């Protein structure tokens, strides 16, 4: 007979606002697993024995709501375990988590989409980085709708308001907004395939085309300034890690999504081989020999485990602006500059377009040819500087 228990607990990480997230800990035969409840509050007000928050005379209204939500989550767990007993089914962590996350009505879009995403992640049918990207994009829609939106309520007008929210409130850039819409649209298409009665609003609300990013490589002098800043260790640990990520991609041309997913197992005989996130559907694999400088940015003693911290684009780019100022670089700095820098430096060093196309994982040579033009323009500028001698 299985021994099963559950409890409400706090995650160890406490945010700057003093709050921490809550999770339901399910223990099956002494093996515990966590299920995030996506609730957060002040840990010091939590009564661990009663699994309720204590009133403090300041946040009483919010505490009342939180306690009701906690009781609701515990009620879900109780009901699910009762169903398992009545059906004489064995409880596993995976099956319980799926049932718990999918407990809400099929009419609730966000709950349904989250459950589908968790199922795909558990079944290992999507890459970890793809899972994280979709989860973050779905989170925008959940925040916008407060998680309480029915399939029947999703129409072109709601999507148009959501689009305005992403632009005005969240202040996402054009391509990031379109990526969010693509994700929501993919969930709606899957719901239709699953025979859920819903009309796809994206048949009327058209997702805009992605804009081609401006190719903006670093000048050699600016790259040297960043390397000098990294060697000086004047930055705090977090921006220092971001600069390490950035410089590694200056040496390898990796996008931030691939940089985030790197593992030491991807390196063999000083060659980095990765299946790119963006080219996942097409099976795009790139192999990049690591330069001596790239090798100084990683731990040569490790054989497995993440090489870099997984940090989202917005946080990375926000910190890169501060890093650029510290390095006395008078220009805008984004993570994609590292890829442009690698490509242009490769051509400047005598590399050809076909090899660069392979290193960058481009599907078409015309995309790669952009860097040939940049390299030629840079050489022309340097030659014209001779006139000032």
CORLINMO-V31770 format. One record per residue. RES is the residue in one letter. PHI is phi in whole degrees, 0 to 359 (none if undefined). PSI is psi in radians with two decimals (NA if undefined). Layout:
res:RES phi:PHI psi:PSI
res:RES phi:PHI psi:PSI
//
This chain:
res:X phi:none psi:2.33
res:X phi:287 psi:2.47
res:X phi:256 psi:1.97
res:X phi:234 psi:2.35
res:X phi:214 psi:2.85
res:X phi:215 psi:2.76
res:X phi:206 psi:2.71
res:X phi:265 psi:2.22
res:X phi:221 psi:2.94
res:X phi:260 psi:2.50
res:X phi:292 psi:2.67
res:X phi:291 psi:-0.58
res:X phi:287 psi:2.17
res:X phi:253 psi:2.23
res:X phi:284 psi:2.99
res:X phi:299 psi:-0.48
res:X phi:278 psi:0.09
res:X phi:87 psi:0.00
res:X phi:261 psi:2.73
res:X phi:224 psi:2.75
res:X phi:278 psi:2.67
res:X phi:257 psi:2.58
res:X phi:219 psi:2.76
res:X phi:263 psi:2.12
res:X phi:262 psi:1.99
res:X phi:260 psi:2.21
res:X phi:245 psi:2.09
res:X phi:242 psi:2.01
res:X phi:50 psi:0.86
res:X phi:73 psi:0.09
res:X phi:256 psi:1.96
res:X phi:269 psi:2.58
res:X phi:219 psi:2.65
res:X phi:253 psi:2.50
res:X phi:233 psi:2.01
res:X phi:295 psi:2.37
res:X phi:264 psi:-0.11
res:X phi:55 psi:0.67
res:X phi:238 psi:2.59
res:X phi:215 psi:2.59
res:X phi:194 psi:-2.99
res:X phi:279 psi:2.06
res:X phi:301 psi:-0.58
res:X phi:293 psi:-0.28
res:X phi:266 psi:0.01
res:X phi:268 psi:2.24
res:X phi:269 psi:1.85
res:X phi:296 psi:-0.60
res:X phi:288 psi:-0.80
res:X phi:277 psi:-0.26
res:X phi:55 psi:0.80
res:X phi:217 psi:2.74
res:X phi:274 psi:2.47
res:X phi:273 psi:2.45
res:X phi:288 psi:2.44
res:X phi:242 psi:0.05
res:X phi:81 psi:-0.03
res:X phi:242 psi:-0.82
res:X phi:250 psi:0.53
res:X phi:300 psi:-0.70
res:X phi:294 psi:-0.76
res:X phi:293 psi:-0.64
res:X phi:295 psi:-0.70
res:X phi:300 psi:-0.79
res:X phi:296 psi:-0.75
res:X phi:297 psi:-0.74
res:X phi:297 psi:-0.66
res:X phi:294 psi:-0.70
res:X phi:294 psi:-0.70
res:X phi:299 psi:-0.79
res:X phi:297 psi:-0.62
res:X phi:295 psi:-0.76
res:X phi:294 psi:-0.69
res:X phi:294 psi:-0.62
res:X phi:295 psi:-0.68
res:X phi:299 psi:-0.79
res:X phi:297 psi:-0.76
res:X phi:300 psi:-0.81
res:X phi:295 psi:-0.71
res:X phi:296 psi:-0.77
res:X phi:295 psi:-0.60
res:X phi:296 psi:-0.74
res:X phi:297 psi:-0.69
res:X phi:299 psi:-0.75
res:X phi:296 psi:-0.80
res:X phi:295 psi:-0.57
res:X phi:271 psi:-0.01
res:X phi:54 psi:0.76
res:X phi:260 psi:2.52
res:X phi:285 psi:2.40
res:X phi:267 psi:2.19
res:X phi:242 psi:2.76
res:X phi:300 psi:-0.70
res:X phi:293 psi:-0.84
res:X phi:294 psi:-0.68
res:X phi:294 psi:-0.76
res:X phi:298 psi:-0.76
res:X phi:298 psi:-0.78
res:X phi:293 psi:-0.65
res:X phi:294 psi:-0.80
res:X phi:288 psi:-0.43
res:X phi:259 psi:0.31
res:X phi:293 psi:-0.60
res:X phi:296 psi:2.84
res:X phi:301 psi:2.59
res:X phi:298 psi:-0.23
res:X phi:284 psi:-0.34
res:X phi:275 psi:1.97
res:X phi:297 psi:-0.86
res:X phi:298 psi:-0.79
res:X phi:298 psi:-0.73
res:X phi:296 psi:-0.80
res:X phi:295 psi:-0.72
res:X phi:297 psi:-0.71
res:X phi:295 psi:-0.71
res:X phi:297 psi:-0.73
res:X phi:294 psi:-0.74
res:X phi:296 psi:-0.67
res:X phi:296 psi:-0.72
res:X phi:294 psi:-0.66
res:X phi:293 psi:-0.77
res:X phi:294 psi:-0.60
res:X phi:279 psi:-0.07
res:X phi:60 psi:0.66
res:X phi:264 psi:-0.10
res:X phi:228 psi:2.70
res:X phi:289 psi:2.68
res:X phi:303 psi:-0.76
res:X phi:293 psi:-0.63
res:X phi:296 psi:-0.74
res:X phi:301 psi:-0.81
res:X phi:295 psi:-0.72
res:X phi:299 psi:-0.82
res:X phi:294 psi:-0.66
res:X phi:297 psi:-0.76
res:X phi:295 psi:-0.70
res:X phi:291 psi:-0.69
res:X phi:295 psi:-0.56
res:X phi:299 psi:-0.63
res:X phi:300 psi:-0.76
res:X phi:291 psi:-0.65
res:X phi:296 psi:-0.75
res:X phi:295 psi:-0.74
res:X phi:298 psi:-0.74
res:X phi:265 psi:-0.02
res:X phi:60 psi:0.41
res:X phi:75 psi:-0.01
res:X phi:246 psi:1.18
res:X phi:232 psi:2.24
res:X phi:274 psi:2.73
res:X phi:304 psi:-0.69
res:X phi:293 psi:-0.31
res:X phi:269 psi:-0.13
res:X phi:274 psi:1.89
res:X phi:224 psi:3.02
res:X phi:304 psi:-0.59
res:X phi:294 psi:-0.74
res:X phi:295 psi:-0.74
res:X phi:295 psi:-0.65
res:X phi:296 psi:-0.70
res:X phi:294 psi:-0.66
res:X phi:296 psi:-0.72
res:X phi:299 psi:-0.78
res:X phi:296 psi:-0.66
res:X phi:298 psi:-0.75
res:X phi:295 psi:-0.64
res:X phi:282 psi:-0.82
res:X phi:272 psi:-0.72
res:X phi:271 psi:-0.88
res:X phi:276 psi:-0.41
res:X phi:60 psi:0.75
res:X phi:284 psi:2.70
res:X phi:280 psi:2.91
res:X phi:309 psi:-0.93
res:X phi:295 psi:-0.62
res:X phi:294 psi:-0.68
res:X phi:296 psi:-0.77
res:X phi:295 psi:-0.62
res:X phi:296 psi:-0.67
res:X phi:296 psi:-0.80
res:X phi:298 psi:-0.70
res:X phi:300 psi:-0.73
res:X phi:294 psi:-0.83
res:X phi:298 psi:-0.72
res:X phi:299 psi:-0.68
res:X phi:294 psi:-0.66
res:X phi:294 psi:-0.72
res:X phi:295 psi:-0.69
res:X phi:296 psi:-0.68
res:X phi:293 psi:-0.66
res:X phi:298 psi:-0.72
res:X phi:296 psi:-0.70
res:X phi:296 psi:-0.52
res:X phi:274 psi:0.23
res:X phi:68 psi:0.44
res:X phi:276 psi:2.34
res:X phi:284 psi:1.67
res:X phi:210 psi:2.46
res:X phi:263 psi:2.27
res:X phi:282 psi:1.98
res:X phi:293 psi:-0.32
res:X phi:285 psi:-0.08
res:X phi:287 psi:-0.43
res:X phi:255 psi:-0.72
res:X phi:274 psi:1.87
res:X phi:276 psi:2.26
res:X phi:286 psi:2.25
res:X phi:285 psi:2.74
res:X phi:291 psi:2.58
res:X phi:291 psi:2.41
res:X phi:276 psi:2.45
res:X phi:291 psi:2.23
res:X phi:290 psi:2.61
res:X phi:288 psi:2.23
res:X phi:281 psi:2.07
res:X phi:218 psi:1.27
res:X phi:290 psi:2.73
res:X phi:286 psi:2.53
res:X phi:289 psi:2.67
res:X phi:305 psi:-0.72
res:X phi:297 psi:-0.68
res:X phi:291 psi:-0.65
res:X phi:296 psi:-0.70
res:X phi:297 psi:-0.66
res:X phi:297 psi:-0.71
res:X phi:292 psi:-0.69
res:X phi:295 psi:-0.67
res:X phi:294 psi:-0.72
res:X phi:298 psi:-0.73
res:X phi:297 psi:-0.76
res:X phi:295 psi:-0.57
res:X phi:289 psi:-0.38
res:X phi:57 psi:0.59
res:X phi:280 psi:-0.28
res:X phi:278 psi:2.72
res:X phi:289 psi:2.92
res:X phi:301 psi:-0.70
res:X phi:291 psi:-0.93
res:X phi:297 psi:-0.51
res:X phi:296 psi:-0.68
res:X phi:294 psi:-0.70
res:X phi:295 psi:-0.71
res:X phi:294 psi:-0.65
res:X phi:298 psi:-0.78
res:X phi:301 psi:-0.81
res:X phi:298 psi:-0.84
res:X phi:295 psi:-0.60
res:X phi:295 psi:-0.67
res:X phi:285 psi:-0.41
res:X phi:296 psi:-0.44
res:X phi:264 psi:-0.25
res:X phi:234 psi:-0.34
res:X phi:78 psi:0.25
res:X phi:286 psi:2.45
res:X phi:291 psi:2.86
res:X phi:296 psi:-0.61
res:X phi:297 psi:-0.70
res:X phi:285 psi:-0.64
res:X phi:300 psi:-0.77
res:X phi:297 psi:-0.56
res:X phi:267 psi:0.01
res:X phi:298 psi:2.45
res:X phi:231 psi:2.61
res:X phi:299 psi:-0.39
res:X phi:292 psi:-0.26
res:X phi:282 psi:-0.12
res:X phi:251 psi:2.21
res:X phi:217 psi:2.22
res:X phi:53 psi:0.74
res:X phi:64 psi:0.40
res:X phi:240 psi:2.24
res:X phi:266 psi:2.16
res:X phi:235 psi:2.10
res:X phi:223 psi:2.56
res:X phi:273 psi:2.05
res:X phi:289 psi:2.53
res:X phi:294 psi:-0.82
res:X phi:296 psi:-0.59
res:X phi:263 psi:0.32
res:X phi:304 psi:-0.77
res:X phi:296 psi:-0.46
res:X phi:256 psi:0.09
res:X phi:67 psi:0.60
res:X phi:285 psi:2.15
res:X phi:238 psi:2.31
res:X phi:242 psi:2.51
res:X phi:236 psi:2.15
res:X phi:234 psi:2.04
res:X phi:297 psi:2.37
res:X phi:273 psi:2.30
res:X phi:288 psi:2.90
res:X phi:300 psi:-0.68
res:X phi:292 psi:-0.70
res:X phi:301 psi:-0.68
res:X phi:294 psi:-0.45
res:X phi:286 psi:-0.25
res:X phi:269 psi:-0.06
res:X phi:234 psi:2.95
res:X phi:270 psi:1.91
res:X phi:291 psi:-0.22
res:X phi:273 psi:-0.27
res:X phi:274 psi:2.58
res:X phi:242 psi:-0.31
res:X phi:209 psi:2.87
res:X phi:107 psi:2.79
res:X phi:298 psi:2.40
res:X phi:278 psi:-0.69
res:X phi:232 psi:2.79
res:X phi:289 psi:2.52
res:X phi:275 psi:1.84
res:X phi:236 psi:2.30
res:X phi:292 psi:2.76
res:X phi:307 psi:-0.84
res:X phi:299 psi:-0.74
res:X phi:293 psi:-0.73
res:X phi:299 psi:-0.88
res:X phi:293 psi:-0.58
res:X phi:295 psi:-0.73
res:X phi:288 psi:-0.54
res:X phi:295 psi:-0.53
res:X phi:296 psi:-0.72
res:X phi:292 psi:-0.73
res:X phi:298 psi:-0.73
res:X phi:299 psi:-0.72
res:X phi:295 psi:-0.71
res:X phi:297 psi:-0.62
res:X phi:275 psi:0.00
res:X phi:60 psi:0.78
res:X phi:257 psi:2.09
res:X phi:267 psi:1.22
res:X phi:195 psi:2.83
res:X phi:285 psi:2.39
res:X phi:234 psi:2.09
res:X phi:236 psi:2.88
res:X phi:297 psi:-0.58
res:X phi:295 psi:-0.35
res:X phi:302 psi:-0.53
res:X phi:294 psi:-0.71
res:X phi:294 psi:-0.75
res:X phi:296 psi:-0.64
res:X phi:295 psi:-0.80
res:X phi:302 psi:-0.85
res:X phi:297 psi:-0.79
res:X phi:291 psi:-0.71
res:X phi:295 psi:-0.59
res:X phi:297 psi:-0.78
res:X phi:293 psi:-0.74
res:X phi:302 psi:-0.58
res:X phi:278 psi:0.04
res:X phi:106 psi:0.09
res:X phi:289 psi:2.76
res:X phi:254 psi:2.86
res:X phi:296 psi:-0.68
res:X phi:296 psi:-0.75
res:X phi:293 psi:-0.73
res:X phi:296 psi:-0.68
res:X phi:303 psi:-0.74
res:X phi:292 psi:-0.73
res:X phi:294 psi:-0.61
res:X phi:272 psi:-0.24
res:X phi:75 psi:0.49
res:X phi:288 psi:2.55
res:X phi:274 psi:-0.46
res:X phi:230 psi:2.48
res:X phi:293 psi:-0.46
res:X phi:295 psi:-0.52
res:X phi:293 psi:-0.71
res:X phi:291 psi:-0.59
res:X phi:298 psi:-0.34
res:X phi:303 psi:-0.67
res:X phi:287 psi:-0.47
res:X phi:297 psi:-0.77
res:X phi:295 psi:-0.70
res:X phi:296 psi:-0.76
res:X phi:298 psi:-0.74
res:X phi:296 psi:-0.71
res:X phi:295 psi:-0.66
res:X phi:292 psi:-0.71
res:X phi:296 psi:-0.71
res:X phi:298 psi:-0.72
res:X phi:297 psi:-0.73
res:X phi:296 psi:-0.72
res:X phi:295 psi:-0.71
res:X phi:296 psi:-0.44
res:X phi:294 psi:-0.34
res:X phi:297 psi:-0.43
res:X phi:297 psi:-0.41
res:X phi:275 psi:-0.09
res:X phi:282 psi:NA
//
